[in-house]
């Protein structure tokens, strides 16, 4: 029996596993995630495949931290990978930890530190009447590998993409150049286009994280509109993030927002003190700022903070009938996940 608290962050579902699964071995959170991926991938299949999942949700396994400065650890499990970091999953997990009492809540503000596979994430939660009204997290350092990198995509010709790290490795493509306004009626076409861009970028663009060489592949694309200045010091943008098999994030995506912050800073379009308001395909939003200028392995980097809302939507206990012919679930690639 596995106990799961489901939540969503601005529309993106993150299942938080709070009971029934022992912590995997590994001296670091990254090593624990790699163990799940290589030796215990049944958990991902069990929770995210049909019939228990739909392929549009993620899962998060809460475990004891391995870092002395962290209060809690969590391993992010998505439909196709175990990413180093995820903003929506951070918001979902932090909300669940506080609203279930696993982390003591202090009103009007609770601060604590979570350990993701990609590093420490610093949480500031605005709380009132026993609920989280807003979660703000300081992300891992984010940086740019390439600006305006040419990319050959079958059926689309040569695109110009930015390649950046926001906790996951992103190719960022211009929505206008692809004919998109990032609206719900475009979802299927955006998803199909995004997968083609990811496949091309993974094959043609070499990236290696300077401090963790195991992070070395473009795995997500953000199809984004140019930012507009709503008022002095406040920029507004919009993006749809696509990950295989053909899933569009319902939220603006915290790691994509962070990657965009790094790109905007590299282009001189966002300075410390400015606010970047990033909208999703369903018009939910995250707000981001630069909290620190730093470097990663000699590469200029920024530490973004990202803020959004999380909501608990249910508590479930999942079990397995010994006669079930699909103990790890199944996946039918019929396009319904787009």
C-alpha positions in Angstrom: 0.0 0.0 0.0 1.4 3.4 -1.1 0.1 6.6 0.4 0.1 9.6 -1.9 -1.0 13.2 -1.4 -1.9 14.8 -4.7 -1.4 18.5 -5.3 -1.2 20.8 -8.2 1.0 23.9 -8.8 -0.8 26.4 -11.0 -2.4 23.4 -12.9 0.5 20.9 -13.0 -0.2 17.8 -10.9 2.5 16.5 -8.6 1.8 13.4 -6.6 3.7 13.3 -3.3 4.5 9.9 -1.9 4.5 10.1 1.9 4.2 6.4 2.9 4.8 2.9 1.8 8.1 3.3 0.0 11.5 2.9 1.7 14.2 5.5 0.8 16.4 4.2 -2.0 20.2 3.7 -1.4 22.7 6.4 -2.3 25.0 8.8 -0.6 23.4 11.8 -2.4 19.9 12.7 -3.6 21.1 12.5 -7.2 22.5 9.0 -6.6 19.2 8.0 -5.0 17.3 9.2 -8.1 19.7 7.3 -10.4 19.1 4.2 -8.3 15.3 4.5 -8.8 15.8 5.0 -12.5 18.1 2.0 -13.0 17.0 -0.4 -10.3 13.5 0.4 -9.1 11.7 2.1 -12.0 8.6 0.1 -11.1 7.5 3.0 -8.8 7.4 5.5 -11.7 5.5 3.0 -13.8 3.1 2.0 -11.0 2.1 5.6 -10.2 2.3 7.3 -13.6 1.3 4.7 -16.1 -2.3 3.9 -16.7 -4.6 2.9 -15.0 -3.4 4.8 -12.0 -1.8 7.7 -13.9 -2.5 9.5 -17.2 1.0 10.5 -18.2 0.2 14.2 -17.4 1.2 14.0 -13.8 4.5 13.7 -11.9 5.4 12.0 -8.6 7.7 13.0 -5.7 9.2 10.6 -3.2 9.8 12.3 0.2 13.0 10.9 1.8 15.4 11.9 4.6 18.0 14.4 3.4 21.6 13.6 2.7 22.8 17.2 3.1 23.3 18.5 6.6 21.7 21.9 5.7 18.5 20.3 4.4 15.3 19.6 6.4 13.9 17.1 3.9 14.8 15.4 0.6 12.6 14.6 -2.4 13.1 12.7 -5.6 11.3 14.0 -8.7 9.8 11.4 -10.9 8.3 12.5 -14.3 6.7 10.4 -17.0 10.0 10.0 -19.0 12.8 10.9 -16.6 14.1 11.6 -13.1 15.1 15.3 -13.4 17.5 17.1 -11.1 15.0 19.8 -10.3 11.4 20.8 -11.0 9.7 24.0 -9.9 6.1 22.7 -9.9 7.0 19.6 -8.1 8.9 21.7 -5.5 5.8 23.8 -5.0 3.5 20.7 -4.7 5.9 18.9 -2.3 6.4 22.0 -0.1 2.7 22.6 0.1 2.0 18.9 1.0 4.7 18.9 3.6 3.3 21.9 5.3 -0.4 21.3 5.0 -0.1 17.7 6.3 2.1 18.7 9.2 5.2 16.9 8.1 7.1 20.2 8.3 5.8 22.5 11.1 4.0 25.5 9.8 4.7 29.0 11.1 2.4 31.8 10.2 2.6 34.2 8.4 5.8 32.7 6.9 7.6 29.4 7.1 11.2 28.9 5.8 12.9 25.5 5.3 15.3 23.8 3.0 14.6 21.0 0.6 17.2 18.8 -1.0 16.4 18.0 -4.7 18.7 15.7 -6.8 20.0 18.9 -8.4 20.9 20.6 -5.1 19.5 22.6 -2.2 16.3 24.5 -2.7 15.3 27.2 -0.2 11.6 27.6 0.6 9.7 30.6 1.8 6.0 29.8 2.3 3.4 32.4 2.9 0.9 30.7 5.3 -2.4 31.7 6.8 -5.1 29.7 8.7 -3.3 26.4 8.3 -2.8 26.7 4.5 -0.1 27.7 2.2 -1.1 30.7 0.1 2.1 30.9 -1.9 5.4 29.1 -2.2 8.6 30.9 -3.2 11.8 28.9 -3.8 15.3 29.9 -4.5 16.4 27.5 -7.3 19.8 25.9 -8.0 22.2 28.2 -10.0 21.0 28.5 -13.6 23.1 29.4 -16.7 23.3 29.6 -20.5 25.3 27.4 -22.8 24.2 28.9 -26.1 22.3 31.8 -27.5 20.9 31.6 -31.0 22.2 28.1 -31.6 21.1 26.8 -35.1 19.1 23.6 -35.0 18.0 21.5 -38.0 14.5 20.1 -37.3 12.8 17.8 -39.8 9.9 19.5 -41.4 10.7 22.9 -39.7 14.0 23.8 -41.3 16.7 25.7 -39.4 15.6 27.1 -36.0 17.5 29.4 -33.7 17.3 28.2 -30.1 18.8 29.2 -26.8 20.1 26.4 -24.6 20.1 26.9 -20.9 20.0 25.1 -17.5 17.2 25.9 -15.2 17.4 22.7 -13.1 16.7 20.8 -16.3 18.4 21.3 -19.7 16.2 23.4 -22.0 16.1 24.3 -25.7 14.1 27.5 -25.9 12.4 28.2 -29.2 10.6 31.3 -30.4 6.8 30.7 -30.5 6.2 33.4 -33.2 8.8 31.8 -35.6 6.9 28.5 -35.2 3.5 30.2 -35.7 2.2 29.8 -32.2 0.6 32.2 -29.8 0.6 29.6 -26.9 -3.1 29.1 -26.6 -5.1 26.0 -25.6 -6.4 25.3 -29.1 -2.8 24.9 -30.3 -1.9 22.2 -27.6 -1.7 19.1 -29.9 0.4 20.8 -32.5 2.7 22.4 -29.9 3.2 19.0 -28.3 4.1 17.4 -31.6 6.4 20.2 -32.6 8.1 20.3 -29.2 9.0 16.6 -29.4 10.6 17.0 -32.8 12.7 19.9 -31.4 13.8 17.9 -28.4 14.8 14.9 -30.5 16.8 17.2 -32.8 18.4 19.1 -29.9 19.4 16.0 -28.1 21.1 14.7 -31.2 22.8 17.9 -32.4 23.6 20.0 -29.3 26.3 18.9 -26.8 25.8 20.1 -23.3 27.5 18.9 -20.1 26.8 20.4 -16.7 30.2 21.7 -15.4 29.7 20.3 -11.9 27.7 17.1 -12.7 28.6 15.5 -16.0 25.6 13.1 -15.7 23.4 16.0 -16.7 24.2 16.1 -20.4 21.2 16.0 -22.6 18.5 18.5 -23.8 15.4 16.9 -22.5 12.8 19.6 -22.5 11.8 22.4 -24.9 10.2 25.7 -24.0 8.3 27.3 -26.9 8.2 30.9 -25.7 6.9 34.3 -26.7 9.2 37.3 -26.5 8.9 39.2 -23.2 7.1 42.5 -23.0 7.6 45.2 -20.5 4.3 45.7 -18.6 5.8 48.4 -16.4 9.3 49.5 -15.4 11.1 46.6 -13.9 8.3 44.1 -14.7 8.5 41.8 -17.8 5.8 39.4 -18.9 6.2 36.4 -21.1 4.4 33.2 -22.0 5.6 29.6 -22.8 4.6 26.1 -23.3 7.0 23.4 -22.1 7.0 20.1 -23.9 8.5 16.8 -22.6 8.3 13.3 -24.2 6.1 11.4 -24.9 4.2 14.5 -25.8 3.2 16.3 -22.7 2.7 20.1 -22.3 3.1 21.4 -18.7 -0.1 23.0 -17.5 1.9 25.4 -15.4 4.5 27.9 -16.6 7.2 25.4 -15.4 9.6 26.5 -12.7 12.7 25.2 -14.4 11.7 26.8 -17.7 11.0 30.0 -16.0 14.5 29.8 -14.4 16.1 29.0 -17.7 14.4 32.0 -19.2 15.6 34.2 -16.4 19.2 33.1 -17.1 18.7 33.8 -20.9 17.1 37.2 -20.2 19.9 38.1 -17.9 22.5 37.0 -20.4 20.8 39.2 -23.0 20.7 42.2 -20.7 16.9 42.1 -20.5 16.5 41.3 -16.8 18.5 42.7 -13.9 18.4 42.0 -10.2 15.3 43.7 -8.8 13.3 43.1 -11.9 10.3 40.7 -11.9 9.6 38.3 -14.7 6.0 37.1 -14.8 5.7 33.9 -16.9 2.4 32.6 -18.1 1.4 29.1 -19.1 -0.8 27.8 -21.9 -3.8 27.9 -19.5 -2.8 31.3 -18.3 -1.6 30.4 -14.8 1.6 32.2 -13.8 4.8 32.1 -11.9 6.8 35.2 -10.8 10.6 35.1 -10.8 13.4 37.3 -9.8 17.2 37.1 -9.7 18.4 36.7 -6.1 22.1 36.3 -6.8 24.7 36.6 -9.5 27.2 33.7 -9.4 29.0 31.2 -11.6 29.0 27.4 -12.1 32.3 25.9 -13.2 33.4 29.2 -14.5 30.2 29.8 -16.5 28.2 33.0 -15.5 25.1 32.0 -13.7 22.1 33.4 -11.7 20.1 32.1 -8.8 16.5 32.7 -9.6 13.6 32.7 -7.1 10.3 31.5 -8.4 6.9 31.8 -6.8 3.5 30.3 -7.3 0.5 28.6 -5.7 0.1 25.0 -4.7 -3.2 23.2 -3.8 -3.8 19.8 -2.2 -6.5 17.9 -4.2 -6.7 14.5 -2.6 -5.2 11.8 -0.5 -5.0 8.3 -1.9 -3.8 4.8 -1.1 -2.8 2.8 -4.1 -2.5 -1.0 -3.9 -1.9 -3.9 -6.2 -4.3 -6.8 -6.7 -2.0 -10.0 -7.1 -4.2 -11.0 -10.1 -3.8 -7.6 -11.9 -2.3 -8.3 -15.4 -0.7 -4.8 -15.3 1.3 -4.7 -12.1 3.4 -1.8 -13.4 0.6 -0.3 -15.5 0.7 0.3 -19.2 1.2 3.2 -21.7 -0.7 3.5 -25.0 0.8 6.1 -27.3 -2.4 7.3 -28.9 -1.8 11.0 -28.6 -4.2 11.4 -25.7 -1.3 12.6 -23.5 -0.7 15.8 -25.6 
